[in-house]
Amino acid sequence: MTKVLVATDKPFAKAAVDGIRNIVEGAGFELALLEKYTDVNDFYKAVEDADALIVRSDKVTKEVVDAAKKLKIVVRAGAGYDNLDLEACTSKNIVAMNTPGQNSNAVAELAIGMMIYMARTSFTPATGTELKGKKLGIHAYGNVGRLVANIAKGMGMEIYAFDPFVKKEQMEKEGVKVCETIEELYSTCNYVSLHIPATEQTKNSINYALLSKMPKGGCLINTARKEVIDEADMLKLLTDREDFKYATDIAASNQEELNKFVPRVFATPKKMGAQTSEANINAGLAAANQIVDFIKNGVTKFKVN
């Protein structure tokens, strides 16, 4: 019998687990759970006889892949998949997938919430500013970026975007002003909402040279990955520019140093963009459905390796 392992250091909500079980067992497969594990060796042992694997932010390393003798597919329940060792998966002919779009609304709402928080001086009595009439730049106009733009338009913000992978006509049709370069986006906008993945090309790409182009009072919102930020450059920029603000849902490696600039800096200790009950359920169910569709029908629509 095909065995599907759900390995989650931070477990899915009960409703998500129940839904995953219904999908997996309804397909005639076996479901196994490994939750709140503290020893990675427990992960190695649990995955030994699994045919399919669902994880959240758990790291599927080469060691995990080597321990998995029967594994055919691993699905990361979420959009980002930098916790999967794609090279190791490919070397063992394991299909790696993500579940794009399932947590997009949760992340988009958080990005907007962070903008409001920073605009209103961290919810202190000090005089803040309004978002209405301000220019918002969307750096990567994918699922999350599009939702951020839609919410912000409803608040009266002026929307700009840069994404060389999305057709200009599509963005313009949705009421977005298209920037031809990243530099144009950052130099134009009061707020920039960052949604790029962490790749070899994007890591440390959000640097001093780029961020220093933002107008006075500029604010960067990062609900993407901390690796895309040049953290040393961020520290230098916050030191050099007393007007610049930065909010993120994942603490930097040098967060203690950055915290010297609170309230111009805000960071959550752990990544929380997808932490809503709705996103938790949606991503889990999508992962289970994708596994069933792959095992039974060979569908690889969301393959990332």
Backbone hydrogen bonds, N-H to C=O, Kabsch-Sander energy under -0.5 kcal/mol:
donor,donor_aa,acceptor,acceptor_aa,energy
4,V,2,T,-0.5
4,V,30,E,-3.2
5,L,3,K,-0.5
5,L,52,A,-2.9
6,V,32,A,-2.8
7,A,5,L,-0.7
7,A,54,I,-2.3
8,T,6,V,-0.6
8,T,34,L,-2.8
17,V,13,A,-2.4
18,D,14,K,-2.9
19,G,15,A,-1.9
20,I,16,A,-2.8
21,R,17,V,-2.7
22,N,18,D,-2.2
23,I,19,G,-2.1
24,V,20,I,-3.0
25,E,21,R,-2.9
26,G,22,N,-1.4
27,A,23,I,-1.0
27,A,24,V,-0.6
28,G,25,E,-1.3
29,F,24,V,-2.2
30,E,2,T,-3.1
32,A,4,V,-2.8
34,L,6,V,-2.8
36,K,8,T,-2.1
40,V,38,T,-0.5
42,D,39,D,-1.9
43,F,39,D,-0.8
44,Y,40,V,-2.2
45,K,41,N,-2.3
46,A,42,D,-2.3
47,V,43,F,-2.0
48,E,44,Y,-0.5
48,E,45,K,-0.8
50,A,47,V,-1.3
51,D,3,K,-2.2
52,A,3,K,-1.9
53,L,73,I,-1.9
54,I,5,L,-2.8
55,V,75,V,-2.2
56,R,7,A,-0.5
60,V,58,D,-0.6
60,V,83,N,-2.6
61,T,59,K,-1.1
65,V,61,T,-2.5
66,D,62,K,-2.8
67,A,63,E,-1.6
68,A,64,V,-1.2
69,K,48,E,-1.2
69,K,67,A,-1.1
70,K,48,E,-0.6
72,K,51,D,-3.0
73,I,51,D,-1.1
74,V,95,V,-2.6
75,V,53,L,-3.1
76,R,74,V,-0.5
76,R,97,M,-2.8
77,A,55,V,-3.1
77,A,75,V,-0.7
78,G,76,R,-1.8
84,L,81,Y,-1.8
85,D,60,V,-2.4
86,L,84,L,-1.4
89,C,85,D,-2.2
90,T,86,L,-2.8
91,S,87,E,-2.1
92,K,88,A,-1.0
92,K,89,C,-0.8
93,N,90,T,-1.7
94,I,89,C,-3.1
95,V,72,K,-2.6
95,V,93,N,-0.5
97,M,74,V,-2.4
98,N,302,F,-1.2
99,T,76,R,-0.5
99,T,78,G,-2.7
102,Q,99,T,-1.4
107,V,103,N,-2.0
108,A,104,S,-2.6
109,E,105,N,-2.6
110,L,106,A,-1.7
111,A,107,V,-2.4
112,I,108,A,-2.1
113,G,109,E,-2.5
114,M,110,L,-2.5
115,M,111,A,-1.9
116,I,112,I,-2.3
117,Y,113,G,-2.4
118,M,114,M,-2.5
119,A,115,M,-2.6
120,R,116,I,-2.1
121,T,118,M,-1.2
122,S,117,Y,-2.3
123,F,117,Y,-0.6
123,F,120,R,-1.2
124,T,120,R,-0.9
124,T,121,T,-1.1
129,T,119,A,-2.4
133,G,156,G,-2.4
134,K,131,L,-2.4
136,L,134,K,-0.5
136,L,158,E,-3.0
137,G,135,K,-0.5
137,G,191,Y,-3.4
138,I,160,Y,-2.5
139,H,137,G,-0.7
139,H,193,S,-2.5
140,A,138,I,-1.1
140,A,162,F,-1.8
142,G,140,A,-1.2
146,R,142,G,-2.5
147,L,143,N,-1.5
148,V,144,V,-2.7
149,A,145,G,-2.3
150,N,146,R,-2.2
151,I,147,L,-2.3
152,A,148,V,-2.7
153,K,149,A,-2.4
154,G,150,N,-1.4
155,M,151,I,-0.7
155,M,152,A,-0.8
156,G,153,K,-1.6
157,M,152,A,-2.3
158,E,134,K,-2.8
159,I,157,M,-0.6
160,Y,136,L,-3.0
161,A,177,K,-2.0
162,F,138,I,-2.3
166,V,163,D,-1.6
171,M,167,K,-1.7
172,E,168,K,-2.6
173,K,169,E,-2.1
174,E,170,Q,-1.0
174,E,171,M,-0.5
175,G,172,E,-1.8
176,V,171,M,-2.1
177,K,159,I,-2.6
178,V,176,V,-0.6
179,C,161,A,-2.9
185,L,181,T,-1.6
186,Y,182,I,-2.3
187,S,183,E,-2.3
188,T,184,E,-1.2
189,C,185,L,-1.7
190,N,135,K,-1.2
191,Y,135,K,-2.2
192,V,219,C,-2.1
193,S,137,G,-3.2
194,L,192,V,-0.6
194,L,221,I,-3.0
195,H,139,H,-2.3
199,T,197,P,-0.9
203,K,199,T,-2.4
204,N,227,E,-1.9
205,S,202,T,-2.4
206,I,228,V,-2.5
207,N,205,S,-1.3
211,L,207,N,-2.8
212,S,208,Y,-2.5
213,K,210,L,-1.4
214,M,211,L,-1.7
218,G,215,P,-2.0
219,C,190,N,-2.3
220,L,245,K,-2.2
221,I,192,V,-3.1
222,N,220,L,-0.5
222,N,247,A,-2.8
223,T,194,L,-1.1
223,T,221,I,-0.6
228,V,225,R,-1.0
229,I,226,K,-1.6
230,D,206,I,-2.2
231,E,229,I,-1.2
234,M,230,D,-2.2
235,L,231,E,-2.0
236,K,232,A,-2.0
237,L,233,D,-2.7
238,L,234,M,-2.5
239,T,235,L,-1.6
240,D,236,K,-2.6
241,R,237,L,-2.8
242,E,240,D,-0.6
244,F,241,R,-1.0
245,K,218,G,-2.3
246,Y,264,R,-2.7
247,A,220,L,-2.5
248,T,266,F,-2.1
249,D,222,N,-1.6
251,A,268,T,-1.0
255,Q,252,A,-1.4
257,E,254,N,-0.7
258,L,254,N,-2.0
259,N,255,Q,-2.6
260,K,257,E,-1.2
261,F,258,L,-2.1
262,V,259,N,-1.5
264,R,261,F,-2.6
266,F,246,Y,-2.2
268,T,248,T,-1.2
272,M,249,D,-0.6
275,Q,272,M,-1.8
276,T,274,A,-2.2
280,N,276,T,-2.5
281,I,277,S,-2.0
282,N,278,E,-2.8
283,A,279,A,-2.7
284,G,280,N,-1.5
285,L,281,I,-2.6
286,A,282,N,-2.2
287,A,283,A,-2.2
288,A,284,G,-2.1
289,N,285,L,-2.6
290,Q,286,A,-2.4
291,I,287,A,-1.9
292,V,288,A,-2.2
293,D,289,N,-2.5
294,F,290,Q,-2.0
295,I,291,I,-3.0
296,K,292,V,-2.5
297,N,293,D,-1.7
298,G,294,F,-2.0
299,V,293,D,-1.5
303,K,300,T,-2.0
304,V,96,A,-3.0
305,N,96,A,-0.6
